[in-house]
Amino acid sequence: MPKRHFWISLLVAFSSIVAIEPVRGQAILPHTLQLDAEQLEAIGIGLIQEADRWSRFQQHDQALPRAELGTQLLPDNPQAWGVLGSLYVQVDRIEEGIAALEKARSLDLNNAAIRFALGSAYFQGEQYDRAIAELQAGLDIEPDVPGALFDLGNAYYVSGNFSEAIDRYEEAFEQNNDFWPAINNIGLVQYEMGDVNRAMQMWRTSSEIAPREAEPKLAMAVALYARGDVDRAIPLAEEALQLDVRYAELEFLELNLWGDRLLDAARQLLSTPRIQAVVAQVEETTPLSIEP
């Protein structure tokens, strides 16, 4: 679970070259209008705001240069570094993102949002112990953030600490009873632990909360197929893939933290001729996404 979380280069040149009547031994001298500190700060803030707006439309080529220039104008502004770091992570420049977010943290140790963003960056960089530490530090500052609890649960899950993962997912769901991914991921953990019945119960609950989401439906279908209940599994898998055909790709399932046991079972179901035919039909009739 991204996953996450913005800017072009706004270069405003204020310069005038005053042509002086040349005399022997004298060159034309350039004169540049100097901006004061307040004007530079205002330009920097404007750049960061523009970068954020561009990022919301996934226009990273427009957002990133603005953010980079913004941090040059606002070198001591933690929010500017936070925006730049988050953008780097979005474009998979993870190491640069971590460095920028670490800079933001050093400028504001008590900013929960920066801690959460850095924890997410560490997670994507597969530095799970650091991810756990940063996410927990952020939650110590601001405890009522379901998304951060969910991310912390994910970090514990991929680290193999299943009981802590379940606890964090449950906390996230307690804070937001519509937060279906938390219940869904409890199912993922339970399946890897071998408790298939409990996993099925979690996916069923998750699907009831969010009936238009493909993941819990497909997870239930995979578990049913692994049990030999083909008659129930195939139609449910078809329904899931018609909602979101990306779940037919094992790599996509892995990105969504499906564990080895569930992936092995999914491979068997997704390779059946009937499911392959459904995938081909859906892909043929699905318009291409215009998102990058």
BALOBA-1460 file (C-alpha; in Angstrom, 3 decimals):
// residues 292
<rec num="1" residu="m" x="0.000" y="0.000" z="0.000"/>
<rec num="2" residu="p" x="0.809" y="4.654" z="-2.299"/>
<rec num="3" residu="k" x="1.245" y="3.830" z="-3.369"/>
<rec num="4" residu="r" x="2.333" y="7.692" z="-1.621"/>
<rec num="5" residu="h" x="1.532" y="11.872" z="-2.231"/>
<rec num="6" residu="f" x="4.415" y="19.065" z="-7.435"/>
<rec num="7" residu="w" x="6.099" y="22.024" z="-9.457"/>
<rec num="8" residu="i" x="7.780" y="23.775" z="-12.703"/>
<rec num="9" residu="s" x="10.444" y="26.300" z="-12.652"/>
<rec num="10" residu="l" x="9.104" y="29.777" z="-12.371"/>
<rec num="11" residu="l" x="12.040" y="31.904" z="-13.348"/>
<rec num="12" residu="v" x="11.215" y="35.574" z="-13.070"/>
<rec num="13" residu="a" x="14.083" y="37.730" z="-14.211"/>
<rec num="14" residu="f" x="14.094" y="41.356" z="-13.240"/>
<rec num="15" residu="s" x="16.997" y="42.816" z="-15.082"/>
<rec num="16" residu="s" x="17.706" y="45.859" z="-17.135"/>
<rec num="17" residu="i" x="20.752" y="46.611" z="-19.155"/>
<rec num="18" residu="v" x="21.473" y="50.249" z="-19.318"/>
<rec num="19" residu="a" x="23.290" y="51.162" z="-22.478"/>
<rec num="20" residu="i" x="25.863" y="53.838" z="-21.841"/>
<rec num="21" residu="e" x="27.372" y="55.747" z="-24.728"/>
<rec num="22" residu="p" x="30.675" y="53.917" z="-25.137"/>
<rec num="23" residu="v" x="33.866" y="55.839" z="-24.786"/>
<rec num="24" residu="r" x="37.367" y="54.674" z="-25.300"/>
<rec num="25" residu="g" x="38.308" y="52.002" z="-22.706"/>
<rec num="26" residu="q" x="34.756" y="51.660" z="-21.333"/>
<rec num="27" residu="a" x="32.447" y="48.575" z="-21.700"/>
<rec num="28" residu="i" x="28.660" y="48.386" z="-21.421"/>
<rec num="29" residu="l" x="27.827" y="47.712" z="-17.778"/>
<rec num="30" residu="p" x="24.821" y="45.489" z="-16.843"/>
<rec num="31" residu="h" x="22.597" y="46.547" z="-13.976"/>
<rec num="32" residu="t" x="20.345" y="43.958" z="-12.246"/>
<rec num="33" residu="l" x="17.395" y="44.876" z="-10.082"/>
<rec num="34" residu="q" x="17.944" y="43.207" z="-6.704"/>
<rec num="35" residu="l" x="15.032" y="41.616" z="-4.866"/>
<rec num="36" residu="d" x="14.901" y="41.926" z="-1.091"/>
<rec num="37" residu="a" x="14.446" y="38.995" z="1.283"/>
<rec num="38" residu="e" x="10.695" y="39.457" z="1.659"/>
<rec num="39" residu="q" x="10.180" y="39.446" z="-2.119"/>
<rec num="40" residu="l" x="12.276" y="36.281" z="-2.504"/>
<rec num="41" residu="e" x="10.304" y="34.614" z="0.278"/>
<rec num="42" residu="a" x="7.018" y="35.542" z="-1.381"/>
<rec num="43" residu="i" x="8.221" y="34.113" z="-4.695"/>
<rec num="44" residu="g" x="9.333" y="30.925" z="-2.925"/>
<rec num="45" residu="i" x="5.983" y="30.492" z="-1.198"/>
<rec num="46" residu="g" x="4.200" y="31.029" z="-4.503"/>
<rec num="47" residu="l" x="6.362" y="28.378" z="-6.155"/>
<rec num="48" residu="i" x="5.635" y="25.829" z="-3.448"/>
<rec num="49" residu="q" x="1.905" y="26.528" z="-3.676"/>
<rec num="50" residu="e" x="1.972" y="26.155" z="-7.450"/>
<rec num="51" residu="a" x="3.963" y="22.940" z="-7.132"/>
<rec num="52" residu="d" x="1.367" y="21.553" z="-4.762"/>
<rec num="53" residu="r" x="-1.441" y="22.430" z="-7.161"/>
<rec num="54" residu="w" x="0.334" y="20.794" z="-10.109"/>
<rec num="55" residu="s" x="0.988" y="17.681" z="-8.045"/>
<rec num="56" residu="r" x="-2.715" y="17.274" z="-7.345"/>
<rec num="57" residu="f" x="-3.186" y="16.761" z="-11.084"/>
<rec num="58" residu="q" x="-0.221" y="14.382" z="-11.232"/>
<rec num="59" residu="q" x="1.676" y="16.865" z="-13.378"/>
<rec num="60" residu="h" x="5.041" y="16.034" z="-11.879"/>
<rec num="61" residu="d" x="7.099" y="17.526" z="-14.719"/>
<rec num="62" residu="q" x="5.467" y="20.854" z="-13.941"/>
<rec num="63" residu="a" x="5.591" y="20.476" z="-10.170"/>
<rec num="64" residu="l" x="9.102" y="19.249" z="-9.536"/>
<rec num="65" residu="p" x="11.148" y="22.206" z="-10.901"/>
<rec num="66" residu="r" x="8.939" y="24.619" z="-8.993"/>
<rec num="67" residu="a" x="9.524" y="22.710" z="-5.778"/>
<rec num="68" residu="e" x="13.260" y="22.554" z="-6.337"/>
<rec num="69" residu="l" x="13.477" y="26.298" z="-6.942"/>
<rec num="70" residu="g" x="11.145" y="26.938" z="-4.027"/>
<rec num="71" residu="t" x="13.484" y="25.179" z="-1.593"/>
<rec num="72" residu="q" x="16.385" y="27.245" z="-2.928"/>
<rec num="73" residu="l" x="14.464" y="30.398" z="-2.060"/>
<rec num="74" residu="l" x="13.194" y="28.969" z="1.247"/>
<rec num="75" residu="p" x="16.125" y="26.896" z="2.546"/>
<rec num="76" residu="d" x="14.901" y="27.011" z="6.146"/>
<rec num="77" residu="n" x="11.236" y="26.247" z="5.451"/>
<rec num="78" residu="p" x="10.271" y="22.689" z="6.528"/>
<rec num="79" residu="q" x="7.049" y="22.691" z="4.520"/>
<rec num="80" residu="a" x="8.936" y="23.476" z="1.322"/>
<rec num="81" residu="w" x="11.328" y="20.587" z="1.893"/>
<rec num="82" residu="g" x="8.399" y="18.370" z="2.802"/>
<rec num="83" residu="v" x="6.628" y="19.123" z="-0.458"/>
<rec num="84" residu="l" x="9.812" y="18.511" z="-2.455"/>
<rec num="85" residu="g" x="10.526" y="15.263" z="-0.644"/>
<rec num="86" residu="s" x="6.998" y="13.962" z="-1.117"/>
<rec num="87" residu="l" x="7.181" y="14.786" z="-4.810"/>
<rec num="88" residu="y" x="10.474" y="12.957" z="-5.237"/>
<rec num="89" residu="v" x="8.890" y="9.898" z="-3.653"/>
<rec num="90" residu="q" x="5.917" y="10.135" z="-6.027"/>
<rec num="91" residu="v" x="8.251" y="9.954" z="-9.033"/>
<rec num="92" residu="d" x="10.226" y="7.061" z="-7.495"/>
<rec num="93" residu="r" x="13.300" y="9.113" z="-6.664"/>
<rec num="94" residu="i" x="13.199" y="7.563" z="-3.234"/>
<rec num="95" residu="e" x="16.679" y="8.398" z="-1.956"/>
<rec num="96" residu="e" x="16.303" y="12.058" z="-2.919"/>
<rec num="97" residu="g" x="12.865" y="12.079" z="-1.339"/>
<rec num="98" residu="i" x="14.205" y="10.678" z="1.919"/>
<rec num="99" residu="a" x="17.022" y="13.245" z="1.970"/>
<rec num="100" residu="a" x="14.606" y="16.149" z="1.451"/>
<rec num="101" residu="l" x="12.190" y="14.838" z="4.071"/>
<rec num="102" residu="e" x="15.025" y="14.325" z="6.538"/>
<rec num="103" residu="k" x="15.929" y="17.975" z="5.944"/>
<rec num="104" residu="a" x="12.297" y="18.930" z="6.635"/>
<rec num="105" residu="r" x="12.312" y="16.874" z="9.847"/>
<rec num="106" residu="s" x="15.525" y="18.528" z="11.037"/>
<rec num="107" residu="l" x="13.834" y="21.916" z="10.637"/>
<rec num="108" residu="d" x="10.645" y="20.887" z="12.486"/>
<rec num="109" residu="l" x="10.957" y="17.843" z="14.732"/>
<rec num="110" residu="n" x="7.388" y="18.175" z="16.015"/>
<rec num="111" residu="n" x="5.621" y="18.175" z="12.654"/>
<rec num="112" residu="a" x="3.565" y="14.978" z="12.485"/>
<rec num="113" residu="a" x="2.838" y="15.294" z="8.746"/>
<rec num="114" residu="i" x="6.543" y="15.405" z="7.937"/>
<rec num="115" residu="r" x="7.167" y="12.379" z="10.141"/>
<rec num="116" residu="f" x="4.377" y="10.467" z="8.396"/>
<rec num="117" residu="a" x="5.733" y="11.383" z="4.946"/>
<rec num="118" residu="l" x="9.248" y="10.345" z="5.932"/>
<rec num="119" residu="g" x="7.943" y="7.075" z="7.342"/>
<rec num="120" residu="s" x="6.164" y="6.381" z="4.067"/>
<rec num="121" residu="a" x="9.339" y="7.194" z="2.125"/>
<rec num="122" residu="y" x="11.381" y="4.841" z="4.285"/>
<rec num="123" residu="f" x="8.732" y="2.156" z="3.675"/>
<rec num="124" residu="q" x="9.010" y="2.561" z="-0.082"/>
<rec num="125" residu="g" x="12.770" y="2.429" z="0.275"/>
<rec num="126" residu="e" x="12.346" y="-0.875" z="2.158"/>
<rec num="127" residu="q" x="13.852" y="0.579" z="5.333"/>
<rec num="128" residu="y" x="11.108" y="-0.845" z="7.483"/>
<rec num="129" residu="d" x="12.623" y="-0.291" z="10.939"/>
<rec num="130" residu="r" x="13.092" y="3.391" z="10.144"/>
<rec num="131" residu="a" x="9.583" y="3.552" z="8.711"/>
<rec num="132" residu="i" x="8.172" y="2.166" z="11.941"/>
<rec num="133" residu="a" x="10.172" y="4.631" z="14.032"/>
<rec num="134" residu="e" x="9.085" y="7.687" z="12.043"/>
<rec num="135" residu="l" x="5.441" y="6.687" z="11.772"/>
<rec num="136" residu="q" x="5.309" y="6.010" z="15.511"/>
<rec num="137" residu="a" x="7.005" y="9.352" z="16.224"/>
<rec num="138" residu="g" x="4.353" y="11.083" z="14.155"/>
<rec num="139" residu="l" x="1.574" y="9.230" z="15.950"/>
<rec num="140" residu="d" x="3.046" y="10.237" z="19.294"/>
<rec num="141" residu="i" x="2.495" y="13.834" z="18.177"/>
<rec num="142" residu="e" x="-0.847" y="13.315" z="16.434"/>
<rec num="143" residu="p" x="-2.396" y="9.951" z="17.370"/>
<rec num="144" residu="d" x="-5.758" y="10.131" z="15.593"/>
<rec num="145" residu="v" x="-4.647" y="9.598" z="11.994"/>
<rec num="146" residu="p" x="-6.079" y="6.372" z="10.515"/>
<rec num="147" residu="g" x="-3.894" y="6.551" z="7.413"/>
<rec num="148" residu="a" x="-0.718" y="6.728" z="9.494"/>
<rec num="149" residu="l" x="-1.870" y="3.824" z="11.662"/>
<rec num="150" residu="f" x="-2.569" y="1.857" z="8.494"/>
<rec num="151" residu="d" x="0.915" y="2.635" z="7.148"/>
<rec num="152" residu="l" x="2.417" y="1.568" z="10.455"/>
<rec num="153" residu="g" x="0.458" y="-1.664" z="10.261"/>
<rec num="154" residu="n" x="1.856" y="-2.257" z="6.782"/>
<rec num="155" residu="a" x="5.401" y="-1.681" z="8.018"/>
<rec num="156" residu="y" x="4.918" y="-4.192" z="10.828"/>
<rec num="157" residu="y" x="3.310" y="-6.647" z="8.386"/>
<rec num="158" residu="v" x="6.171" y="-6.683" z="5.884"/>
<rec num="159" residu="s" x="8.624" y="-6.890" z="8.820"/>
<rec num="160" residu="g" x="6.940" y="-10.117" z="9.910"/>
<rec num="161" residu="n" x="5.433" y="-8.721" z="13.116"/>
<rec num="162" residu="f" x="1.894" y="-9.884" z="12.408"/>
<rec num="163" residu="s" x="0.376" y="-9.231" z="15.822"/>
<rec num="164" residu="e" x="1.505" y="-5.591" z="15.862"/>
<rec num="165" residu="a" x="0.251" y="-5.184" z="12.291"/>
<rec num="166" residu="i" x="-3.217" y="-6.417" z="13.224"/>
<rec num="167" residu="d" x="-3.312" y="-4.155" z="16.275"/>
<rec num="168" residu="r" x="-2.502" y="-1.070" z="14.194"/>
<rec num="169" residu="y" x="-5.052" y="-1.994" z="11.507"/>
<rec num="170" residu="e" x="-7.699" y="-2.434" z="14.194"/>
<rec num="171" residu="e" x="-6.849" y="0.972" z="15.662"/>
<rec num="172" residu="a" x="-7.158" y="2.554" z="12.226"/>
<rec num="173" residu="f" x="-10.566" y="0.979" z="11.711"/>
<rec num="174" residu="e" x="-11.751" y="2.019" z="15.166"/>
<rec num="175" residu="q" x="-11.027" y="5.621" z="14.236"/>
<rec num="176" residu="n" x="-12.801" y="5.342" z="10.884"/>
<rec num="177" residu="n" x="-15.407" y="2.621" z="10.410"/>
<rec num="178" residu="d" x="-15.455" y="3.200" z="6.649"/>
<rec num="179" residu="f" x="-11.729" y="2.530" z="6.297"/>
<rec num="180" residu="w" x="-12.061" y="-0.760" z="4.447"/>
<rec num="181" residu="p" x="-8.328" y="-1.203" z="3.601"/>
<rec num="182" residu="a" x="-7.564" y="-1.761" z="7.287"/>
<rec num="183" residu="i" x="-10.029" y="-4.653" z="7.529"/>
<rec num="184" residu="n" x="-8.896" y="-5.961" z="4.144"/>
<rec num="185" residu="n" x="-5.277" y="-6.065" z="5.290"/>
<rec num="186" residu="i" x="-6.154" y="-7.865" z="8.493"/>
<rec num="187" residu="g" x="-7.436" y="-10.540" z="6.130"/>
<rec num="188" residu="l" x="-4.114" y="-10.554" z="4.267"/>
<rec num="189" residu="v" x="-2.236" y="-11.075" z="7.531"/>
<rec num="190" residu="q" x="-4.620" y="-13.748" z="8.788"/>
<rec num="191" residu="y" x="-4.299" y="-15.698" z="5.543"/>
<rec num="192" residu="e" x="-0.511" y="-15.712" z="5.805"/>
<rec num="193" residu="m" x="-0.887" y="-16.917" z="9.405"/>
<rec num="194" residu="g" x="-3.008" y="-19.815" z="8.176"/>
<rec num="195" residu="d" x="-6.332" y="-18.648" z="9.603"/>
<rec num="196" residu="v" x="-8.324" y="-18.786" z="6.374"/>
<rec num="197" residu="n" x="-11.740" y="-18.560" z="8.054"/>
<rec num="198" residu="r" x="-10.793" y="-15.366" z="9.870"/>
<rec num="199" residu="a" x="-9.315" y="-13.949" z="6.660"/>
<rec num="200" residu="m" x="-12.530" y="-14.690" z="4.785"/>
<rec num="201" residu="q" x="-14.545" y="-12.972" z="7.500"/>
<rec num="202" residu="m" x="-12.375" y="-9.847" z="7.208"/>
<rec num="203" residu="w" x="-12.679" y="-9.726" z="3.416"/>
<rec num="204" residu="r" x="-16.410" y="-10.221" z="3.601"/>
<rec num="205" residu="t" x="-16.721" y="-7.316" z="6.040"/>
<rec num="206" residu="s" x="-14.436" y="-5.168" z="3.893"/>
<rec num="207" residu="s" x="-16.522" y="-5.908" z="0.800"/>
<rec num="208" residu="e" x="-19.724" y="-5.012" z="2.647"/>
<rec num="209" residu="i" x="-18.215" y="-1.645" z="3.573"/>
<rec num="210" residu="a" x="-16.943" y="-0.991" z="0.035"/>
<rec num="211" residu="p" x="-18.921" y="-3.138" z="-2.422"/>
<rec num="212" residu="r" x="-17.344" y="-1.470" z="-5.459"/>
<rec num="213" residu="e" x="-13.799" y="-2.402" z="-4.436"/>
<rec num="214" residu="a" x="-12.203" y="-5.322" z="-6.259"/>
<rec num="215" residu="e" x="-9.540" y="-6.432" z="-3.791"/>
<rec num="216" residu="p" x="-11.573" y="-8.079" z="-1.028"/>
<rec num="217" residu="k" x="-13.789" y="-9.814" z="-3.609"/>
<rec num="218" residu="l" x="-10.791" y="-11.255" z="-5.428"/>
<rec num="219" residu="a" x="-9.139" y="-12.292" z="-2.174"/>
<rec num="220" residu="m" x="-12.286" y="-14.200" z="-1.201"/>
<rec num="221" residu="a" x="-12.402" y="-15.786" z="-4.657"/>
<rec num="222" residu="v" x="-8.776" y="-16.889" z="-4.388"/>
<rec num="223" residu="a" x="-9.341" y="-18.411" z="-0.956"/>
<rec num="224" residu="l" x="-12.457" y="-20.238" z="-2.178"/>
<rec num="225" residu="y" x="-10.629" y="-21.564" z="-5.237"/>
<rec num="226" residu="a" x="-7.762" y="-22.820" z="-3.069"/>
<rec num="227" residu="r" x="-10.362" y="-24.712" z="-1.006"/>
<rec num="228" residu="g" x="-11.746" y="-26.325" z="-4.138"/>
<rec num="229" residu="d" x="-14.972" y="-24.297" z="-4.202"/>
<rec num="230" residu="v" x="-14.691" y="-23.478" z="-7.895"/>
<rec num="231" residu="d" x="-18.386" y="-22.769" z="-8.442"/>
<rec num="232" residu="r" x="-18.309" y="-19.846" z="-6.006"/>
<rec num="233" residu="a" x="-14.766" y="-18.703" z="-6.726"/>
<rec num="234" residu="i" x="-14.973" y="-18.143" z="-10.487"/>
<rec num="235" residu="p" x="-18.032" y="-15.828" z="-10.560"/>
<rec num="236" residu="l" x="-16.672" y="-13.820" z="-7.644"/>
<rec num="237" residu="a" x="-13.308" y="-13.433" z="-9.363"/>
<rec num="238" residu="e" x="-15.055" y="-12.339" z="-12.562"/>
<rec num="239" residu="e" x="-16.988" y="-9.708" z="-10.617"/>
<rec num="240" residu="a" x="-13.801" y="-8.416" z="-9.001"/>
<rec num="241" residu="l" x="-11.843" y="-8.168" z="-12.242"/>
<rec num="242" residu="q" x="-14.679" y="-6.387" z="-13.997"/>
<rec num="243" residu="l" x="-14.398" y="-3.757" z="-11.254"/>
<rec num="244" residu="d" x="-10.614" y="-3.436" z="-11.570"/>
<rec num="245" residu="v" x="-8.661" y="-5.580" z="-14.016"/>
<rec num="246" residu="r" x="-5.323" y="-4.512" z="-12.534"/>
<rec num="247" residu="y" x="-5.843" y="-7.173" z="-9.883"/>
<rec num="248" residu="a" x="-5.242" y="-9.804" z="-12.553"/>
<rec num="249" residu="e" x="-1.523" y="-8.920" z="-12.417"/>
<rec num="250" residu="l" x="0.519" y="-10.693" z="-9.767"/>
<rec num="251" residu="e" x="2.915" y="-7.748" z="-9.557"/>
<rec num="252" residu="f" x="0.013" y="-5.471" z="-8.708"/>
<rec num="253" residu="l" x="-1.144" y="-7.881" z="-6.013"/>
<rec num="254" residu="e" x="2.361" y="-7.935" z="-4.566"/>
<rec num="255" residu="l" x="2.418" y="-4.129" z="-4.512"/>
<rec num="256" residu="n" x="-0.797" y="-4.331" z="-2.506"/>
<rec num="257" residu="l" x="1.011" y="-6.551" z="0.027"/>
<rec num="258" residu="w" x="-0.480" y="-9.903" z="-0.877"/>
<rec num="259" residu="g" x="1.718" y="-12.454" z="0.869"/>
<rec num="260" residu="d" x="3.357" y="-15.543" z="-0.589"/>
<rec num="261" residu="r" x="0.576" y="-17.967" z="0.331"/>
<rec num="262" residu="l" x="-2.152" y="-15.808" z="-1.145"/>
<rec num="263" residu="l" x="-0.084" y="-15.038" z="-4.254"/>
<rec num="264" residu="d" x="0.488" y="-18.732" z="-4.901"/>
<rec num="265" residu="a" x="-3.237" y="-19.365" z="-4.654"/>
<rec num="266" residu="a" x="-4.008" y="-16.340" z="-6.837"/>
<rec num="267" residu="r" x="-1.613" y="-17.573" z="-9.527"/>
<rec num="268" residu="q" x="-3.634" y="-20.764" z="-9.860"/>
<rec num="269" residu="l" x="-6.978" y="-18.985" z="-10.137"/>
<rec num="270" residu="l" x="-5.807" y="-16.259" z="-12.502"/>
<rec num="271" residu="s" x="-4.259" y="-18.781" z="-14.890"/>
<rec num="272" residu="t" x="-7.546" y="-20.606" z="-15.541"/>
<rec num="273" residu="p" x="-8.896" y="-20.228" z="-19.093"/>
<rec num="274" residu="r" x="-12.182" y="-18.742" z="-17.954"/>
<rec num="275" residu="i" x="-10.509" y="-16.008" z="-15.896"/>
<rec num="276" residu="q" x="-8.003" y="-15.335" z="-18.681"/>
<rec num="277" residu="a" x="-10.932" y="-14.867" z="-21.075"/>
<rec num="278" residu="v" x="-12.590" y="-12.416" z="-18.674"/>
<rec num="279" residu="v" x="-9.357" y="-10.433" z="-18.347"/>
<rec num="280" residu="a" x="-8.965" y="-10.240" z="-22.119"/>
<rec num="281" residu="q" x="-12.547" y="-9.088" z="-22.548"/>
<rec num="282" residu="v" x="-12.287" y="-6.414" z="-19.857"/>
<rec num="283" residu="e" x="-8.974" y="-5.104" z="-21.213"/>
<rec num="284" residu="e" x="-10.422" y="-4.930" z="-24.711"/>
<rec num="285" residu="t" x="-13.396" y="-2.855" z="-23.607"/>
<rec num="286" residu="t" x="-11.619" y="-0.671" z="-21.024"/>
<rec num="287" residu="p" x="-10.528" y="2.745" z="-22.357"/>
<rec num="288" residu="l" x="-6.910" y="3.676" z="-21.853"/>
<rec num="289" residu="s" x="-6.242" y="5.767" z="-18.761"/>
<rec num="290" residu="i" x="-5.054" y="9.279" z="-19.398"/>
<rec num="291" residu="e" x="-3.289" y="9.420" z="-16.056"/>
<rec num="292" residu="p" x="0.476" y="9.065" z="-16.073"/>
